[in-house]
Amino acid sequence: MAKLTRNQFFAVLAPTVIRIKREGSTMFPSVRLAQNLLETGGVIHSWNNLGGIKVGSGQTNAYWHGEAVVKGTWEYIDGRNASTRAAFRAYKSVYHFYKDLDLLLAMPRYARVRNAPTPESQAEMLQACGYATDPAYATKLKSIIERYGLKRYDALGSRHVQKPEKLKDAIAIPVVYEGQVISDGYLLNGVTWVPARQLGEALGAVIDWTGTEVTVNGKAIETILSEATGYVKVRDLAAELELQASWDAGASVVLLGIG
């Protein structure tokens, strides 16, 4: 992805960051977004690693499957800034990256990060626990949070979102497209239902309503109507748009891509 303005950068990432917080992440959205900007310079690369997570032991998990890129980086060694190269983890999406980062921060070493009561103290604890070698890491994070008013995302991450009444027994899951969470999905009896207008129009489809069913580019497809919103099967919507919907069972994510 091309380099974005700062506001574009935060706007692209915010929906995924907020969702991760609602799923129980201990990281403040403001800190996460500040860290993303600091680590990437405002560029979302195709490998979706927004926090400089290195390959490390190479132990794979539900969110990282072993993919990696080798690139140049800077490290503070013996008080000096030194250029070096390292292998960094590559991810299917930024959602996968955030979940893998939370696994890293679940280690005992980062207990003070998880328990930090404010964004400012969490930024300080990231540095104190050795997440980065930059001695000004916490100061830079706090400056970014203040400069761009990122605390506004913290309240959104704490807000409870009610599931649709007719899908209240479903499991809420993310739907990912081009590396970003593009919509909520609701997994019920092995089928993922998505809000047709929200997702369809985001993907360039013409969405309409017959009175009983949603139409996608003029074709009616099976619909659940709840609270004046039509929900359709994600595979049906994807098929009408010549996209492929695949299920990442480990991460519990629907991935949309070119068929």
N, C-alpha and C positions, 0 to 999 in steps of 0.2 A: 504494500500500500504506500502511496506517495506520502510525503511529509504533510501533516495537517496543521492548521492553526491550533493554538492551545485549546480554544473553546470547542473546536471540532473534535479534537482528540478526546477530551473529557466526555463530550456528548456521545461519541461512538461507544466508549467503554462503560459509561455509567449504567446502562440497563443490566449488563452482566455483573458488574460490581455490586449493584443493589440486590440482585437476585442471590448472589453468593452470601451476602450478609443475612438475608432472610432465611437462607438455608442453615444458618447457625455459625457462620464464620466469626471468629473473634477479632478479625481485623476491621478497623474503622474504614468505611469507604473512602473517606478523605485521605487517610494515610496510604491506602492502596493506590489511589489515583495519583497522588504525589509521587509515590515510589515508581509507578509506571512511567511518568514523565521523566523523572530523574534518570532512570535506567535506560530509556530508549531515545531520549531527545525529542520525543513526539512522533516517532515513526513506528507504526505497527507492522512488523515484518511478517512474512508468510509463515515463519516458524512459531509465531505467537508466544514467544518467551518474553514477557514484559518485566521480568524481575531479575534477570541475570542468573537464573538457576543453572548451575553446571551439571554435567553428567554425574559427577561424584562416583559413588560405588557402582552405578549402573543398574541398580535394583529397580526393575520395572514395577508398575502398579496399575490400578484401574484407569489412571488418568495419563500416565506416560508409558509408552510402549517400546521405548528404546531408541527412538529416532533422535538424531543429534545434528548440529551444525558446528563447524569449527570457524571461529572468527577472532579478530583482534579485540583486545580489551585493555583496560588500565587497572593496575593494582597499586596500592600504596604499600611499599616494601621498605622497611628500615627508614621510614620517614620520607621516602621519595616516591614520586609518581613514575611508575615504570610501565612501558608498553610490553604486552605479551600476547600469546594466543592461547585459546582454551576451547574445550568442547562444551557446548551448551545444549540443554535439552530442547527438543522441538515438539510441538503439540498440535493436535488436530484443531484446536480452537483456543481462544482465550479463556473460555470456561474451563477446559481441561487444565490449562496453566494455573488458574486461580485455585482449583481444587488440589492440584499437586503441591502448590505453595503452602496451602493450609495443612497438608500432611507433613511437610517439612517443619512448619511452625508448631506442630503438635509434639515435637520432640522436647524432652525435659530441658534442654539447653535454652529453649525459647519461652519458658514459663512466664517470665516477666513481661514478654511481649503480649502473650494471651491475657494476662491479668491487668494490663495497663488500663486505668479508668478514663483516660482522655486521649484524644488524638496526639496531643503534644508529648505526653508521657510514652505513648506507644512508639512514636518516632524515636525518642531517646532510648527506649529499650531495644529497638532494632539495632541501634549502634552498639549499645552496651553488651548485647548478647553476641556480637560479632557477625551480624548478617553481612556487613560490608566493611571493607578495609579503609574507606575514606573517613578521616577523622572529623570531617565536617558533615557527615551524612545526615545526622539528625537535624542540624541547623538548616540544611538545604531542604529537607522534607517539610519542616515547619514553615519555612519561607514560602514554598510553593502552595501549601495549604492556605496560608493567609492571603497571598497575592491573588489567588484565583477563587477564593471563597468556597473552598471544597467542603467545608463542614455542612453545607446545605444538603449534601448527599447522605450524611449520617442519619438524619431523621427519616429519610425515605427508606433506608435500609432496615429501619426498625419497625416500619409500618406493616401490619398484618394485612394480607390480601385474601379475601374470601374466595373460595372456589365456587364455580357456577352451581346452582342448586341441583340441576339434573346431572351434574358430574361431581357431586359432593363426595362420592365414594371412590373417586379416581385418585391416582397419585400424580401430583403436579411435577412435571419434568420440563427441561428446557428444549427448545428446538433451535438448532444452530445452522446458520448459513454464512458462508464466507468467513468463518472463524469467529463470528459473533452470535450471541443469543438474539434471535430475531422475534421470538414469540414464546409464550407459555404453551405447554401441551398438557393434556390430561389423559393419563394412561388408565384405561378401564377394560378389564377382561382381554388384555392383549392388544387393544386398539388404542391409538393415540388420536384424540380429538383436538382440533385447534380452532381458534376464532377466525372464521373465514375471511371477514373483511379486513381485519388487522393484518393478518399474515399474507393473504392474497394480494392486497393492494401494495404491500411492501415489496412483493415480488413482481409487481407490474401487471397483475391480472385485473380484469374487469369483473367485479363482484356485484351480483344483483340478487333479488329475492322474488320468488314466484308467489309468495303467500304461504307456502308450505315448505319450500326447499331453497337452499342457496344455489345460485348459478355461478359458474366459473367460466368466463369467456363464453357465456351463452348456454352452457351445458349444466343441467340440474344434477346435483349429486346429493347423496344421503346426508341428512341434516338433523342435528339435535338443537332445538331452540330453547334457550334459557336466558332469562332476564334480557329479552329483546336482542340477544346476540346469537347468531347462527354458528354452530360448531360443526366442522366436517372432519372426516378422516384425513389425516395428514398424507397418507399415500394416495388418496383420491385427488386431493388438491395438487400434490406434486405431479401426478400423472398428467393432469390437464395442462401443466406448465412445462412438461417434458423435463422434469427434474426427477432425481432418484432420492427416495427417503430410505435411509438405513438406520438400524438400531445399534447403538454402542451399548451393549449389555453391561459392561463393567462400570461405565460412567453414568448409565441410565440417561442417555441423551439421544435424541433424534437428530441425525445429520442430513441436511439437504444439500444436494450437489447435482452437477450436470450428469444426466443419465447416460 
